[in-house]
Amino acid sequence: MSPPPICSAVIAFVVLLSWAPCAHGQRITGELSGTVADIQGGVVPGADVALANEASRATRRTETNAGGFFAFAAIPAGTYTLTVTMPGFRTHEITAIELQGGDSRTVRTIHLELAVVAESVSVSADVALTPLNSGEKAATLSGDEIRTMPVVGTSAAEVLRVLPGMTPLTRGNNTNRPSFTGEVYGINGNGEYQGGWYNNQSAVGNFTPNGARMETLDLTIDGASGNDPGCNCATSVNPNTEFVQELKVLQSNFGAEHAKGPVALSFVSKQGGRDFHGSVFAQLRDFHLNSNEWYANKLGTERVMDRYVYPGFTLSGPLLVPGTGFNRNRDRVFFFLGFEYFQQRLDAGWVRSWVPTDAMRSGDFSQAADLGLTGRFVNTVPNYFPGGVIPQEAWDPGGKALLDLFPMPNADPAQSGGYNYVRNYLLDQNGWQALGRVDVSLSEATKLYARYNAQRERQPFSVSLWGRWGDNQVPYPSPVHGDNRSDSVTVGLTHVFNPSLTSETLFAFTYIDFRNVLDDRDAASRPTVGYPYEGVFGESGGLVPSVHAGFFGNDGPVYAMFGGFDPVLFATKCSRASRRT
């Protein structure tokens, strides 16, 4: 029988999408095979074999061949019931068969017993099935296992910390703690959390897998890239633990369909079933529950008032249209929907630096050696100027304008450890993410699913874009904010032509866009601040240059900013993949 017109249209559409030149996607479906024989060991050809998803009851069927062998390919991850029927034999049923993405497993030989009357035999697959065709070293965590693990935040990627072979990195300004702690999430992993520099808001890029480079950790979600396509150093999607059906970690010896590595993480999103399910969740971390930091105690200041709230919900079930008979049997179309809001008031960490005093801004550096400052480029009286006073006729107008852009002193060096500028920044980095998935049983032979994940955030940078280089870096004249977005799509189609021929097509696309804008462009404008010079090539964008008064050491104050604001600094990246088997 030929497939219905809508089925044919869907097949043609997905195949056309997959013709675009792109990388091969990872296999996120499984395979199950076995042999049917009678009680004497003789093979049973022509037996009807049905595989039903226990949540949706979506069913696939095949027949044993002349050798009694059967196989199902391209099976979505889930829990299944296998039923074997043959006239004259008892019906044999195996329940609770768990298949993960990428699995190739067998139930070995199923022995059918002769039946005098209609009888059936039912067993439960309490133990793992035998793996086939792979010597991969891998570990699979179910959604329940992930949700019961102690994580700081709500991202399922946090479980990397407990997996063998994963070593956390300790980069940035606080070398006595991991770069990524799970306390803050961002599409752009490079933020200002806890002193910042480089990636501190993403699990990817902060672990070395099995001693390899940090960039060698690959993450996919339903076959779509979950990494930042531009650097492989951050997560474009932060999968919530409530949205994940399973996580498979492949550490070695895996198949060629996994194009990246050497360690690959494959997330599979939740699916809907015949029954409606839902959940409401929230997580709160508040500074009132924290003790004060030692440095804040040293300065005599209050606790840093950071706060993190992550509310959300999930809803799944059959897709019904009230007032119509659409999907009335709850066996055709199923959905899953998840939403999470990020309310994050970040502790951006301490800025500790040395800034010019009122006297220095007037050319008087005579007291520089007596202020108790620890930076050797700021505690020395200038040579060749009697008494350390620079006469006004020796001032450079550009240098004077840049000097005045440093903030004013606000701390006692005797109490702060040799710094006269100390400040802890609080930043509001709010956002949201949503995941929607639809699974369609077009027929027993044709299955379709589509998954879309969107995440949005406004990421502020109080000191410098994409984090800061050291504690001595003070704010650039204007803060920056990035309106960040990520979109991830996967479409998969499976069609069984006959018991020996199955086609699986997967199309995946990931898009990231970071739109970075200066909050107050005039505050950093050369004409506004009185800086008279253009750039070396005459193209400065009208912004004041970066200043490093420590000669590229940790001995003097810094303010810096990347160029390219015209007026928006874009960082747009995308990744696409397809797989046809």
For each residue, the residues with C-beta under 8 A, 3 or more apart:
1:
2: 8
3: 7 8 11 442 443 445 446 495
4: 7 8 442 443
5: 8 9
6: 9 10 442
7: 3 4 10 11 442 443 446
8: 2 3 4 5 11 12
9: 5 6 12 13
10: 6 7 13 14 442 446 448 493
11: 3 7 8 14 15 446 493 495
12: 8 9 15 16
13: 9 10 16 17
14: 10 11 17 18 448 491 492 493 505 507
15: 11 12 18 19 505 580
16: 12 13 19
17: 13 14 20 491 507 578
18: 14 15 505 506 507 578 579 580
19: 15 16
20: 17 576 578
21:
22: 576 577 578
23: 259 575 576 577 578
24: 257 259 577 578 579
25: 220 223 224 257 506 507 508 577 578 579
26: 102 220 223 257 258 259 264 266 577 579
27: 101 102 223 255 257 258 579 581
28: 76 77 101 102 220 222 223 266 268 492 506
29: 73 74 75 76 77 101 102 492 494 504
30: 75 76 77 99 100 101 102 103 104 105
31: 71 72 73 74 75 103 104 105 132
32: 51 71 72 75 80 82 97 99 105 106 107 129
33: 69 70 71 72 105 106 107 132
34: 69 70 71 82 106 107 108 109 110
35: 43 64 67 68 69 70 108 109 110
36: 43 44 47 49 64 68 70 84 86 109 110 112
37: 40 41 42 43 44 68 109 110 111 112
38: 41 42 44 89 111 112 113 114
39: 111 112 113 114
40: 37
41: 37 38 111
42: 37 38
43: 35 36 37 64 66 67 68
44: 36 37 38 47 64 68 86 89 112
45: 64 65 66 67 68
46: 63 64 86
47: 36 44 63 64 68 70 84 85 86 89 112
48: 61 63 84 85 86
49: 36 61 62 63 64 70 82 83 84
50: 59 60 61 82 83 84 85
51: 32 59 60 61 72 75 80 81 82 83
52: 57 58 59 60 80 81 83
53: 56 57 58 59 76 78 79 80 273
54: 57 78 79 80 81 95 96
55: 78 79 271 272 273 274 275
56: 53 271 272 273 274 331 334 439 441
57: 52 53 54 273 274 331
58: 52 53 331 334 439 441 447
59: 50 51 52 53 444
60: 50 51 52 72 75 444 445 447 496
61: 48 49 50 51 444
62: 49 70 71 72 496 499
63: 46 47 48 49 70 499
64: 35 36 43 44 45 46 47 49 67 68 69 70
65: 45 68 69 70 499 500
66: 43 45
67: 35 43 45 64
68: 35 36 37 43 44 45 47 64 65
69: 33 34 35 64 65
70: 33 34 35 36 47 49 62 63 64 65 499
71: 31 32 33 34 62 499
72: 31 32 33 51 60 62 75 502
73: 29 31 494 502 504 581
74: 29 31 494 502 503 504 581
75: 29 30 31 32 51 60 72 78 80 99
76: 28 29 30 53 268 271 439 447 449
77: 28 29 30 99 100 101 245 246 268
78: 53 54 55 75 98 99 245 271
79: 53 54 55 96 97 98 99
80: 32 51 52 53 54 75 97 98 99
81: 51 52 54 93 94 95 96 97
82: 32 34 49 50 51 93 94 97 107
83: 49 50 51 52 91 92 93 94
84: 36 47 48 49 50 91 92 93 110 112
85: 47 48 50 89 91 92
86: 36 44 46 47 48 89 112
87:
88: 114 115
89: 38 44 47 85 86 92 112 113 114 115
90: 112 113 114 115 119 120 121
91: 83 84 85 118 119 120 121
92: 83 84 85 89 110 111 112 120 121 123
93: 81 82 83 84 120 121 122 123
94: 81 82 83 97 107 110 122 123 124 125
95: 54 81 122 123 124 125
96: 54 79 81 124 125 126
97: 32 79 80 81 82 94 107 125 129
98: 78 79 80 125 128 142
99: 30 32 75 77 78 79 80 103 105
100: 30 77 103 140 246 248 268
101: 27 28 29 30 77 246 248 266 268
102: 26 27 28 29 30 138 248 250 254 255 266
103: 30 31 99 100 131
104: 30 31 131 132 133 134
105: 30 31 32 33 99 129 130 131 132
106: 32 33 34 129 130 132
107: 32 33 34 82 94 97 110 125 129
108: 34 35 130
109: 34 35 36 37
110: 34 35 36 37 84 92 94 107
111: 37 38 39 41 92
112: 36 37 38 39 44 47 84 86 89 90 92
113: 38 39 89 90 119 121
114: 38 39 88 89 90
115: 88 89 90 118 119
116: 119
117:
118: 91 115
119: 90 91 113 115 116
120: 90 91 92 93
121: 90 91 92 93 113
122: 93 94 95
123: 92 93 94 95
124: 94 95 96
125: 94 95 96 97 98 107 129
126: 96
127:
128: 98
129: 32 97 105 106 107 125
130: 105 106 108
131: 103 104 105 134
132: 31 33 104 105 106
133: 104
134: 104 131 253 254 255
135: 253
136: 250 252 253 254 255
137: 250 251 252 253 254
138: 102 248 249 250 251 254
139: 163 248 249 251
140: 100 246 247 248 249
141: 145 146 159 246 247 248 249
142: 98 145 146 245 246
143: 146 147 241 244 245 246 270
144: 147 148
145: 141 142 148 149
146: 141 142 143 149 156 159 241 244 247
147: 143 144 241 242
148: 144 145
149: 145 146 158 159 162
150:
151: 154 155 158 159 182 241
152: 158 181 182 183
153: 158 182 183 184 185 283 308 310
154: 151 185 240 241 242 283 310 312 340
155: 151 158 182 185 203 235 238 239 240 241
156: 146 159 239 240 241 243 244 247 267
157: 160 202 203 204 219 235 238 239 265
158: 149 151 152 153 155 161 182 203
159: 141 146 149 151 156 162 163 247
160: 157 163 166 203 207 265
161: 158 166 168 182 207
162: 149 159
163: 139 159 160 166 249
164:
165: 209 210 211 251 263
166: 160 161 163 207 208 209
167: 207 208 211
168: 161 178 179 180 206 207
169: 178 179 180 206 207 208 214
170: 174 175 176 177 178 179
171: 175 179 197 198 206
172: 175 179 194 195 196 197 198 200 467
173: 194 195 196 197 349 468 470 471
174: 170 177 194 195 349
175: 170 171 172
176: 170
177: 170 174 181 194
178: 168 169 170 181 206
179: 168 169 170 171 172 198 199 200 206
180: 168 169 199 200 201 202 203 205 206 207
181: 152 177 178 184 194
182: 151 152 153 155 158 161 203
183: 152 153 193 285 308
184: 153 181 191 193 200 201 308 344 346 429
185: 153 154 155 201 202 238 342 344
186: 189 191 201 202 234 429 431 457 459 484
187: 234 235 236 238 431 455 457 459 484 485 486 512 514
188: 191 201 228 234 459 466 482 484 514 571
189: 186 199 200 201 202 204 205 228 233 234 235
190: 196 198 199 200 201 234 466 467
191: 184 186 188 196 200 201 346 429 459 461 466 467
192: 195 196 346 348 349 425 427 460 461 462 463 467 468
193: 183 184 196 200 201 346 347 348 349
194: 172 173 174 177 181 200 347 348 349
195: 172 173 174 192 348 349 350 468 471
196: 172 173 190 191 192 193 200 348 349 463 467 468
197: 171 172 173 200 467 468 469 470
198: 171 172 179 190 205 467
199: 179 180 189 190 202 205 206 233 234
200: 172 179 180 184 189 190 191 193 194 196 197 206 467
201: 180 184 185 186 188 189 190 191 193 234
202: 157 180 185 186 189 199 205 206 228 233 234 235 238
203: 155 157 158 160 180 182 206 207 235
204: 157 189 207 217 219 226 227 228 232 233 234 235
205: 180 189 198 199 202 214 215 217 231 232 233 234
206: 168 169 171 178 179 180 199 200 202 203 214
207: 160 161 166 167 168 169 180 203 204 214 217
208: 166 167 169 211 212 213 214
209: 165 166 212 216 217 251 262 263
210: 165 251 252 262 263
211: 165 167 208
212: 208 209 216 262 263
213: 208 216
214: 169 205 206 207 208 217 233
215: 205 231 232 233
216: 209 212 213 260 261 262 263
217: 204 205 207 209 214 232 263 265
218: 225 227 232 258 260 261 263 264 265
219: 157 204 225 226 227 235 264 265 267
220: 25 26 28 223 224 225 226 264 265 266 267 508
221: 224 226 237 239 267 268 269 451 453 488 490
222: 28 267 268 269 437 451 490 492 508
223: 25 26 27 28 220 490 492 506 508 577 579
224: 25 220 221 451 488 489 490 508 509 510 575 577
225: 218 219 220 229 236 488 508 510 575 577
226: 204 219 220 221 235 236 237 239 265 267 488 510
227: 204 218 219 232 233 234 235 236 575
228: 188 189 202 204 231 232 233 234 235 236 512 573
229: 225 232 236 510 512 573 574 575
230: 512 571 573
231: 205 215 228 234
232: 204 205 215 217 218 227 228 229 260
233: 189 199 202 204 205 214 215 227 228
234: 186 187 188 189 190 199 201 202 204 205 227 228 231
235: 155 157 187 189 202 203 204 219 226 227 228 238
236: 187 225 226 227 228 229 455 486 488 510 512
237: 221 226 433 453 455 486 488 510
238: 155 157 185 187 202 235 433 455
239: 155 156 157 221 226 243 244 267 269 435
240: 154 155 156 243 244 312 338 340 433 435
241: 143 146 147 151 154 155 156 244
242: 147 154 279 281 312 314 338 340
243: 156 239 240 269 270 314 336 338 435
244: 143 146 156 239 240 241 247 267 268 269 270
245: 77 78 142 143 268 269 270 271
246: 77 100 101 140 141 142 143 267 268
247: 140 141 146 156 159 244 265 266 267 268
248: 100 101 102 138 139 140 141 265 266 268
249: 138 139 140 141 163 263 264 265 266
250: 102 136 137 138 254 258 261 263 264 265 266
251: 137 138 139 165 209 210 262 263
252: 136 137 210 262
253: 134 135 136 137
254: 102 134 136 137 138 250 258 261 264
255: 27 102 134 136 258
256: 259
257: 24 25 26 27 579
258: 26 27 218 250 254 255 261 264
259: 23 24 26 256
260: 216 218 232 264
261: 216 218 250 254 258 264
262: 209 210 212 216 251 252
263: 165 209 210 212 216 217 218 249 250 251
264: 26 218 219 220 249 250 254 258 260 261
265: 157 160 217 218 219 220 226 247 248 249 250
266: 26 28 101 102 220 247 248 249 250
267: 156 219 220 221 222 226 239 244 246 247
268: 28 76 77 100 101 221 222 244 245 246 247 248
269: 221 222 239 243 244 245 336 435 437 451 453
270: 143 243 244 245 314 316 336 338 437
271: 55 56 76 78 245 316 334 336 437 439 449
272: 55 56 316 317 318 319 334 335 336 437 438 439
273: 53 55 56 57 277 316 317 318 334
274: 55 56 57 317 318 330 331 334
275: 55 317 318
276: 315 316 317 318
277: 273 314 315 316 317
278: 313 314 315 316
279: 242 313 314
280: 311 312 313
281: 242 311 312 313 314
282: 309 310 311 312
283: 153 154 308 309 310
284: 308 309 310
285: 183 289 306 307 308
286: 289 290 307 308
287: 290 303 304 305 306 307
288:
289: 285 286
290: 286 287 303 304
291: 303
292: 296 297 302 303
293: 296 297 303 304
294: 297 298
295: 298 299 350
296: 292 293 299 301 302 303 304 424
297: 292 293 294 300
298: 294 295 415 416 417
299: 295 296 411 415 416 422
300: 297 415
301: 296 424
302: 292 296 305
303: 287 290 291 292 293 296
304: 287 290 293 296 347 424 426
305: 287 302 345 426
306: 285 287 345 346 347 426
307: 285 286 287 343 344 345
308: 153 183 184 283 284 285 286 343 344 345
309: 282 283 284 341 343
310: 153 154 282 283 284 340 341 342 343
311: 280 281 282 340 341 343
312: 154 240 242 280 281 282 338 339 340 341
313: 278 279 280 281 338 339
314: 242 243 270 277 278 279 281 336 337 338 339
315: 276 277 278 336 337 338
316: 270 271 272 273 276 277 278 334 335 336 337
317: 272 273 274 275 276 277 334 335
318: 272 273 274 275 276 327 330 331 332 333 334 335
319: 272 326 327 333 334 335 438
320: 326 327 328 330
321: 324 326 327
322:
323:
324: 321
325: 328
326: 319 320 321 333
327: 318 319 320 321 330 331 332 333
328: 320 325
329: 332
330: 274 318 320 327
331: 56 57 58 274 318 327 441
332: 318 327 329 440 441
333: 318 319 326 327 438 439 440 441
334: 56 58 271 272 273 274 316 317 318 319 438 439 440
335: 272 316 317 318 319 436 437 438 439
336: 243 269 270 271 272 314 315 316 435 436 437
337: 314 315 316 434 435 436 437
338: 240 242 243 270 312 313 314 315 434 435 436
339: 312 313 314 432 433 434 435
340: 154 240 242 310 311 312 432 433 434
341: 309 310 311 312 430 431 432
342: 185 310 429 430 431 432 433 457
343: 307 308 309 310 311 430
344: 184 185 307 308 428 429 430 431
345: 305 306 307 308 426 427 428
346: 184 191 192 193 306 426 427 428 429
347: 193 194 304 306 424 426
348: 192 193 194 195 196 424 425 426 427 462 463
349: 173 174 192 193 194 195 196 424 425 471
350: 195 295 422 423 424 471
351: 421 422 423 424 425 463 468 471 472 473 474 475
352: 416 417 419 421 422 471 472
353: 375 419 421 471 472 473 474 557 558
354: 373 374 375 378 379 418 419 420 421 472 556 557
355: 406 407 408 409 420 421 474 557
356: 360 361 403 406
357: 360 361 367 371 409 420
358: 361 362 408
359: 362 364 365 366 367
360: 356 357 363 364 365 368 403
361: 356 357 358 403 404
362: 358 359
363: 360 389 390 391 392 395
364: 359 360 367 388 389 390
365: 359 360 368 381 382 385 388 389 390
366: 359 381 387 388 389
367: 357 359 364 370 371 388
368: 360 365 371 373 378 379 380 381 388
369: 379 380 381
370: 367
371: 357 367 368 379 413 420
372: 413 414 418
373: 354 368 378 379 413 418 419 420
374: 354 379 413 417 418 419
375: 353 354 378 379 418 472 550 554 555 556 557
376: 379 380 555
377: 380 549 550 551 553 555 556
378: 354 368 373 375 549 555 556 557
379: 354 368 369 371 373 374 375 376
380: 368 369 376 377
381: 365 366 368 369 388
382: 365 385 388 390
383:
384:
385: 365 382 388 389 390 391 394
386: 389
387: 366
388: 364 365 366 367 368 381 382 385
389: 363 364 365 366 385 386
390: 363 364 365 382 385 394 395
391: 363 385 394 395
392: 363 395
393:
394: 385 390 391
395: 363 390 391 392 399 400
396: 399 400
397: 400 401 530 532
398: 401 402 531 532 533
399: 395 396 402 403
400: 395 396 397 403 404 530
401: 397 398 404 405 529 530 531 532 544
402: 398 399 405 531 544 545 547
403: 356 360 361 399 400 406
404: 361 400 401 529
405: 401 402 477 529 544 547 559
406: 355 356 403 474 557 559
407: 355 410 421 474 475
408: 355 358 421
409: 355 357 420 421
410: 407 420 421 422 423
411: 299 415 416 419 420 421 422
412: 415 416 420
413: 371 372 373 374 416 417 418 419 420
414: 372
415: 298 299 300 411 412
416: 298 299 352 411 412 413 419 420 422
417: 298 352 374 413
418: 354 372 373 374 375 413
419: 352 353 354 373 374 411 413 416 422
420: 354 355 357 371 373 409 410 411 412 413 416
421: 351 352 353 354 355 407 408 409 410 411 474 557
422: 299 350 351 352 410 411 416 419
423: 350 351 410
424: 296 301 304 347 348 349 350 351
425: 192 348 349 351 462 463
426: 304 305 306 345 346 347 348
427: 192 345 346 348 460 462
428: 344 345 346 460
429: 184 186 191 342 344 346 457 458 459 460
430: 341 342 343 344 457 458
431: 186 187 341 342 344 455 456 457 458 484
432: 339 340 341 342 455 456 457
433: 237 238 240 339 340 342 453 454 455 456
434: 337 338 339 340 453 454 455
435: 239 240 243 269 336 337 338 339 451 452 453
436: 335 336 337 338 451 452 453
437: 222 269 270 271 272 335 336 337 449 450 451 452
438: 272 319 333 334 335 449 450 451
439: 56 58 76 271 272 333 334 335 447 448 449
440: 332 333 334 447 448 449
441: 56 58 331 332 333 444 446 447
442: 3 4 6 7 10 446 447 448
443: 3 4 7 446
444: 59 60 61 441 496
445: 3 60 495 496 497
446: 3 7 10 11 441 442 443 493 494 495 496
447: 58 60 76 439 440 441 442 493 494 495
448: 10 14 439 440 442 491 492 493 494
449: 76 271 437 438 439 440 490 491 492
450: 437 438 489 490 491 492
451: 221 222 224 269 435 436 437 438 488 489 490
452: 435 436 437 487 488 489
453: 221 237 269 433 434 435 436 486 487 488 489
454: 433 434 485 486 487 488
455: 187 236 237 238 431 432 433 434 485 486
456: 431 432 433 483 484 485
457: 186 187 342 429 430 431 432 484 485
458: 429 430 431 481 482 483 484
459: 186 187 188 191 429 481 482 484 514
460: 192 427 428 429 479 480 481
461: 191 192 464 465 466 467 479 480 481 482 516
462: 192 348 425 427 475 479
463: 192 196 348 351 425 468 473 474 475 476
464: 461 467 468 469 473 475 476 480 559 560 561 562
465: 461 480 482 516 561 562 569
466: 188 190 191 461 562
467: 172 190 191 192 196 197 198 200 461 464
468: 173 192 195 196 197 351 463 464 473
469: 197 464 473 558 560
470: 173 197 473 554 558
471: 173 195 349 350 351 352 353
472: 351 352 353 354 375 550 554 556 557 558
473: 351 353 463 464 468 469 470 557 558 559 560
474: 351 353 355 406 407 421 463 557 558 559
475: 351 407 462 463 464 479 559
476: 463 464 479 480 524 546 559 560 561
477: 405 520 523 524 529 544 559
478: 518 519 520 521 523 524
479: 460 461 462 475 476 518 519 520
480: 460 461 464 465 476 516 517 518 519 561
481: 458 459 460 461 516 517 519
482: 188 458 459 461 465 514 515 516 517
483: 456 458 514 515 517
484: 186 187 188 431 456 457 458 459 512 513 514 515
485: 187 454 455 456 457 511 512 513
486: 187 236 237 453 454 455 510 511 512 513
487: 452 453 454 509 510 511
488: 221 224 225 226 236 237 451 452 453 454 508 509 510 511
489: 224 450 451 452 453 507 508 509 510
490: 221 222 223 224 449 450 451 506 507 508
491: 14 17 448 449 450 506 507 508
492: 14 28 29 222 223 448 449 450 504 505 506 507
493: 10 11 14 446 447 448 503 504 505 506
494: 29 73 74 446 447 448 502 503 504 505
495: 3 11 445 446 447 502 503
496: 60 62 444 445 446 499 501 502 503
497: 445 501 502 503
498: 501
499: 62 63 65 70 71 496
500: 65
501: 496 497 498
502: 72 73 74 494 495 496 497
503: 74 493 494 495 496 497 580 581
504: 29 73 74 492 493 494 579 580 581
505: 14 15 18 492 493 494 578 579 580
506: 18 25 28 223 490 491 492 493 577 578 579 580
507: 14 17 18 25 489 490 491 492 576 577 578
508: 25 220 222 223 224 225 488 489 490 491 576 577 578
509: 224 487 488 489 574 575 576 577
510: 224 225 226 229 236 237 486 487 488 489 574 575 576
511: 485 486 487 488 573 574
512: 187 228 229 230 236 484 485 486 571 572 573 574
513: 484 485 486 570 571 572 573
514: 187 188 459 482 483 484 570 571 572
515: 482 483 484 568 569 570
516: 461 465 480 481 482 565 568 569 570 571
517: 480 481 482 483 565 567 568 569
518: 478 479 480 521 524 543 565 567
519: 478 479 480 481
520: 477 478 479 523 524
521: 478 518 524 525 543 565 567
522: 525 528
523: 477 478 520 528 529
524: 476 477 478 518 520 521 528 529 543 544 561
525: 521 522 528 529 542 543 544
526: 529 531 532 533 534 540 542 543 544
527: 530 531 542
528: 522 523 524 525
529: 401 404 405 477 523 524 525 526 544
530: 397 400 401 527
531: 398 401 402 526 527 544 545
532: 397 398 401 526
533: 398 526
534: 526 538 539 540
535: 538 539 540 541 545
536:
537:
538: 534 535
539: 534 535
540: 526 534 535 543 545 563
541: 535 563 564 565 566
542: 525 526 527
543: 518 521 524 525 526 540 561 563 565
544: 401 402 405 477 524 525 526 529 531
545: 402 531 535 540
546: 476 558 559 560 561
547: 402 405 557 558 559 560
548: 551 552 556 558 560
549: 377 378 556 557 558
550: 375 377 472 553 554 555 556 557 558
551: 377 548 555 556
552: 548
553: 377 550 556
554: 375 470 472 550
555: 375 376 377 378 550 551
556: 354 375 377 378 472 548 549 550 551 553
557: 353 354 355 375 378 406 421 472 473 474 547 549 550
558: 353 469 470 472 473 474 546 547 548 549 550
559: 405 406 464 473 474 475 476 477 546 547
560: 464 469 473 476 546 547 548
561: 464 465 476 480 524 543 546
562: 464 465 466 569
563: 540 541 543
564: 541 569
565: 516 517 518 521 541 543 568 569
566: 541 569
567: 517 518 521
568: 515 516 517 565
569: 465 515 516 517 562 564 565 566
570: 513 514 515 516
571: 188 230 512 513 514 516
572: 512 513 514
573: 228 229 230 511 512 513
574: 229 509 510 511 512
575: 23 224 225 227 229 509 510
576: 20 22 23 507 508 509 510
577: 22 23 24 25 26 223 224 225 506 507 508 509
578: 17 18 20 22 23 24 25 505 506 507 508
579: 18 24 25 26 27 223 257 504 505 506
580: 15 18 503 504 505 506
581: 27 73 74 503 504
